[in-house]
Every structure is written in structure tokens, then in C-alpha cells.
Amino acid sequence: MKIEFKFATACVFAWLGIVSPARALDPSARPAIKVDPALAAQVPKFYRERGTLTAGVNPDVAPIKFVDGDGNIVGFTPELLSAAAAVLDLKIKLAQSSFDALIPGLGASRFDVLLSLADFSSRQKVVTFVDYLDMGMTVVAMPSKAVTIPSLDALCGMQLALPRGTASMEKATKLSEKCQKDGKQPISVATYPDSNMTLLSLSTGASQVAWVDSPVGYYNEAKFPAKYKVIHYNAEAPYGIGFGVDEKGRQLASVMRQALLKLQRDGTYDALMKKWGLATKDAKPDFPINGGMR
């Protein structure tokens, strides 16, 4: 018997009412970071002459990239990319997109770079990644429920919420099948459009636990301690998150990596990690190109 995924919609309409339409940040605004002339000279002429990179973004994951109360796209990744661009004497224009339209938009040259995307080996056929985070997974519950998860096996028989379309869905399926082989109850999984919806399901009582990326889990635990508590961290299969460019942008990826390394050396990368509440174990300070192995 295989696990049955339920596509939950009960919380969606409530959430839609509290989020304003996103506005891209002013492309002229960027961190006070000095241009590195030697690196700027290595930016391909196509990008250098335009001076602005259009970055496709699906702002659905706080604190990585999300829409604030004023309707602006903010977060760790917009600031990191803006800082790297400043080193290269470039500006960033954010262009909001649905997740499904990101890679096609890159291929159609609507975007020069993708702001934040999981670096899977299957995607490397069409996207060149510059990884900047190495994310694990967290299991989150409401503190008032006193739920404990010493290991993922303890999820058997529980109501689990997941963001739709993530790698966690496959792992949840395998875990549920193992539960049944071991004579335990399967995991009851409900999937939601994004991490916000997934966590909201805890507050409504639709789910007992939520499984989200570690930056999301720790950020929400710190910001809403009465609502969310990380009860388990799973680092057995972390995956890289990176900026993505297409084939013509491979040289841009190389020089972008050098700009990121410069930001790591001068403390900017660590300062942004701290500002946005990201765990040190999620850092990827060597910024590999196409470092994803999954």
C-alpha cells in the first residue's frame, strides 16, 4: 500500500488575504560594497554593457526570499545577489515569477539569473548553478503540543505537512512504506503550495508536524517562538541552493563565484547569514559551481 498525498487547500484562502502583491526592489538600491575592477572586467560584455541583471524569483520561502509587509521582495538571497552584483559593478532587477516558469524563463532569456533554486543534477543539463547554501530539513511542531521526534521513524502514524513538489515528498513516501513494513501506521501526508502554507497547517490543527527546509524552520522558530518549534534536524541528505544561469551565462557564473568568495573573505556573507537567522551548518562558503549531487 502506497502513501496517498492529499493536496490541502483549506488554509490557502486565509493566507492569500494577508499578503500584498510583490514589488521588485528598486534596482538602483544596492549594498555599500566596493567594486572590484579586476572582477568587473571579467563579466561578459553582454551583461557588462547593460549593467543590470534581471533575476527571476519565486518569493515563497522566508528568510531566503519572501514578500514583506510593504510588498517588497526581501531576504537573504536578494541581499547576497545584490552584494555580489555590486562587486561586479552591476545592479539587480528582481522579476517575480511562479516556480514552474523560472527555468523556462531563463531559457527564453526573460531572466539573466535565477535567484534561488535547488541544485539537482537533473537540472544541471539546462542550468549552471553557483551554490551558496547547503540545506538540511527540519521537522517543526507547535510548542504547546509537546511532540517529540527522536528520529524520522517516529513520524509513523502522524499527520505530516509538506511543501508541494519538494524532494521531501519522495522521502516521506519511502518512510511511510517503511512504517507499514515494520507493522506501524503509515504517515498521513498533506501537501501545501509553499512553506508558509505548510507551517500554517500546524496552527489550524490540520497537521501535527511540518517538514520544511532548515532555514525556514529555524527562522520561524526564532520569529514566532510561541507558534513553532524545531523538534528534529535531518542533515543526512542536504542539498545545495544556488543562483542559476543558462549556457550563455557560464562565464558569469564563474566570475559571480569569485565575487561571492570576496564577500566571504570580507565578512559580508557571514553577516548576512546572521542577519537572516541562518544556521552555520547551512553555510556553503566555497560556493561550488554545480555542486549538487542529488
Secondary structure, 3 states (H helix, E strand, C coil): CCCCEEECCCCHHHHHCCCCCCECCCCCCCCCCCCCHHHHCCCCHHHHHHCEEEEEECCEECCCEEECCCCEEECHHHHHHHHHHHHCCCEEEEEECCHHHHHHHHHCCCCCEEEEEECCCCHHHCCEEEEEEEEEEEEEECHHHCCCCCCHHHHCCCEEEEECCCHHHHHHHHHHHHHHHCCCCCCEEEEECCHHHHHHHHHHCCCCEEEEEHHHHHHHHHHCCCCCEEEEEEEEEEEEEEEEECHHHHHHHHHHHHHHHHHHHCCHHHHHHHHCCCCHHHECCCCCECCCCC
